[in-house]
Amino acid sequence: MNLISTPDLAFVVDNLEEGILFLDENRHIVTINQAALHMISHKEDFNVKEDIIDQLCPDLFPGASCAKDCQETGICSLMSVDAEKEKVEELTFSALDGKKVTLRMRAIALSSSEHLARIAILLTDCSHERRLEEEVKGVKSRIRGLLESTGIVSADSTSL
């Protein structure tokens, strides 16, 4: 007896906040969930079948170091040779609305050799985290400037 039906599992995967790309053994995309589509679709006239399915994964992420490595070696560079280590790539690009999008990517090998999908690429949108980090840096800089101008902290001090 199966624990969950295939349609129910597909429904859950499609409704996750995390994006998932499923790749075949040659790194071509065989399917993608809705969250991943939302994260990477940076064209207004976007067509999943034409623009995503059967495309090489690294072609979707030009400029990413993992994409460059993947194209050079012919293997998914996020797949770590050491099972104990997980390789994570962070990629930043501009979305349709001009906002900067930062995705954290990692890969999982799928164990079944009887199905087309062999690798799952997991995408987490960490854009909000990065924007908050930038805001904190700005606030720290303004506070430091105020403290320096009042003489409380010297310009060569490393605190704050």
Number of C-alpha atoms within 10 A of each C-alpha: 4 5 6 9 10 10 9 10 12 12 12 11 17 17 13 13 14 17 25 25 24 24 27 19 14 15 21 20 24 20 18 20 20 16 20 21 16 11 17 19 17 15 11 7 8 12 11 13 11 9 13 22 18 17 16 19 24 21 15 15 16 13 13 17 16 23 22 16 15 20 17 10 10 11 14 21 22 20 20 16 10 8 8 7 9 13 16 16 16 16 19 17 16 12 16 11 8 9 10 14 18 22 19 16 19 21 23 15 15 15 10 9 9 7 9 15 22 19 24 20 21 18 23 18 21 15 17 12 11 15 14 11 12 12 12 12 12 12 12 13 13 12 13 19 15 13 15 15 12 10 10 10 16 14 13 7 9 7 8 9
